[in-house]
Amino acid sequence: MLSATFQGPYKIEALETDIPSPGEGEVLVKVYASGICGSDLAIVSGQHPRAKPPLVIGHEFAGEVVSLGVGDTGEFQTGDRVTLFPLLTCGTCYACRNGFSHVCASLRLIGFDRDGGMADYVTVPVDLLVRLPNDMTYDVGALIEPLAVCIHAVGRTTVRKEDAVVVLGAGPIGLLTAMTLRSIGVRKLYITDIDPFRLDIARSLKYDAVDSSQTDIVEYIKAATNGDMADRLFEVAGAQASATQMTELVRPRGTIVNVSVFKKQPVVDMRSVNFKELTLIGTRVYTQDDYRIALDIAGAMPLNRIVSHRLPLTDVAGAFKTIFDGNQVCKVLFTFGPE
């Protein structure tokens, strides 16, 4: 089988490897769609602190159960269509004991700490499997994980339909955050970026998309809100410029949700946080409930619109180069099978 194998900084190849055998409590999944995530870029660039080569990456994928390991495989059988809840938690730390294991003190993930699903086949612990609806394509199934990230982020604050909401960043997570906000009725929705290709996708989805390299976004939001500024802001760009702007863009007692994992520690105007009594909220991955919501609402959302490239796994090195180069790209999916 082919596996996208991280072999060192900026070295990712589709290698021929043996099909793995499921261990006790595991199943073997035939992968039909697998996506590249921003955290995969951190792995491939050698910047992720835990991911060590050689490693088969990939935590956004969907496929079919083709073999069962020994022991209890629960309700799952061969032929089941599934995706993955990729979090591996300790079960004993404070977070795990108190019902928020997604922020486990020693959180690990499939595709980071053990081989993942950017491959023809992958073994998965049965308790991490998530069944796909029969009418959901594998492509959409592979987007459930990033959608759950955005559902969790939006759920970290209370968003009202009448709120003015800014999303900083029109990459895959920014666009999915905007879709999630639109799904709960938000209409005064503004999304910013500096990438013309991604801004065009946002505009095609009927969002008010602003090129922040050409437009003073603070003045734009001030004009759009009659001087009130945004009620809620989601930072999804991960750039110092957005960290600087975000406290200016929200109204007094507004809320900022930081979705990005910044590559470098950002400078944030904490005086504005004090003087405007802002609420600054963090968010990390998702819960099982977020996955259930994602599965419920995905069918009514234009998720495939964020996919700019569908490629065979043999193109994995070129796909990562395209993303690193920023060459008219949004979401990349590798497709392996019938859809």
Helices and strands as residue ranges (DSSP letters): E 2-8, E 11-16, E 26-35, H 38-44, E 55-56, E 60-68, E 81-84, E 87-88, H 94-97, G 101-103, E 108-109, E 121-125, G 126-128, E 129-131, H 138-141, H 144-155, E 164-168, H 172-183, E 188-193, H 196-204, E 208-211, H 217-224, E 230-235, H 240-249, E 250-258, H 270-275, E 279-282, H 288-297, G 298-300, G 303-306, E 307-311, G 313-315, H 316-325, E 331-335
